[in-house]
Amino acid sequence: MKEIYRQLMEQHGGSIPFTILGGVHHKEHKKKTIRRRKQGKKKKRKISQTRRRGKALSSKGYSEGTIIRHKGLLMKLNSSKKWIQV
C-alpha cells in the first residue's frame, strides 16, 4: 500500500472519502436557478350592491299608466314615459 493511502486511512479512521481521493467533488456554491411561479387564475371581484347599476326599464311598448313588477318592486309608467316606484 502506498504511503499516501496509509496516512489518509489513519487520518480518516480506516476509510478514505471519495472527495479526498478525487472521485467526486462538491462545489461550495451551487449556481441557483430562478424558478418562475405559475400564475393562478385571477379572481373576479364582487361588486357591492351600492355600486351596481341596474339597467333602466324600457318604456317601449307600454302605454302610460301601466304597472309592472320589476325586481320585486311595482313600477308605474307616468305621462312623461318614466318609471316611478308605486
Contacts in CASP RR format, 6 or more apart in sequence:
PFRMAT RR
TARGET T0000
AUTHOR 0000-0000-0000
METHOD contacts of the structure
MODEL  1
MKEIYRQLMEQHGGSIPFTILGGVHHKEHKKKTIRRRKQGKKKKRKISQT
RRRGKALSSKGYSEGTIIRHKGLLMKLNSSKKWIQV
5 16 0 8 1.000
8 16 0 8 1.000
8 20 0 8 1.000
9 15 0 8 1.000
9 16 0 8 1.000
12 20 0 8 1.000
18 24 0 8 1.000
19 25 0 8 1.000
19 26 0 8 1.000
56 83 0 8 1.000
57 68 0 8 1.000
57 70 0 8 1.000
57 75 0 8 1.000
57 83 0 8 1.000
59 77 0 8 1.000
59 81 0 8 1.000
59 82 0 8 1.000
59 83 0 8 1.000
62 68 0 8 1.000
62 77 0 8 1.000
63 77 0 8 1.000
64 77 0 8 1.000
64 78 0 8 1.000
64 79 0 8 1.000
64 81 0 8 1.000
65 76 0 8 1.000
65 77 0 8 1.000
65 78 0 8 1.000
66 76 0 8 1.000
66 77 0 8 1.000
67 74 0 8 1.000
67 75 0 8 1.000
67 76 0 8 1.000
67 77 0 8 1.000
67 86 0 8 1.000
68 74 0 8 1.000
68 75 0 8 1.000
69 75 0 8 1.000
70 83 0 8 1.000
73 85 0 8 1.000
74 85 0 8 1.000
74 86 0 8 1.000
75 83 0 8 1.000
75 84 0 8 1.000
75 85 0 8 1.000
75 86 0 8 1.000
76 83 0 8 1.000
76 84 0 8 1.000
76 85 0 8 1.000
76 86 0 8 1.000
77 83 0 8 1.000
78 84 0 8 1.000
END
